[in-house]
Amino acid sequence: MILALQSPPAKVEPTTLALVIAAREFWDAHNDLSPESKALDTALEPFAATVPYANDPTVDAASTD
């Protein structure tokens, strides 16, 4: 089951939000010690504060398949 935010944070474009969520889901499923995984992890870090995880208890979430 994939969780998605009901409403994105106001300062993040919907396309950016979708990209960050997709990248996180890919990283969670395929994380390894490769340079590519480390690069993706590093690239996602700046979004940690502006794009919360869908299962964050402070964010309304809805499930989508």
NORQUI-V135957 format. One record per pair of residues at least 24 apart in sequence whose ideal C-beta (glycine too) atoms are under 6 Angstrom apart, sorted by the first residue. I is the first residue (numbers start at 0). J is the second residue. Records with the same first field share a line. If there is no record, write none. Layout:
I = J / J
This chain:
0 = 62
1 = 63
2 = 53 / 54 / 60 / 62
3 = 53 / 63
4 = 53
5 = 59 / 61
8 = 49
11 = 49 / 50
16 = 50
19 = 46 / 50
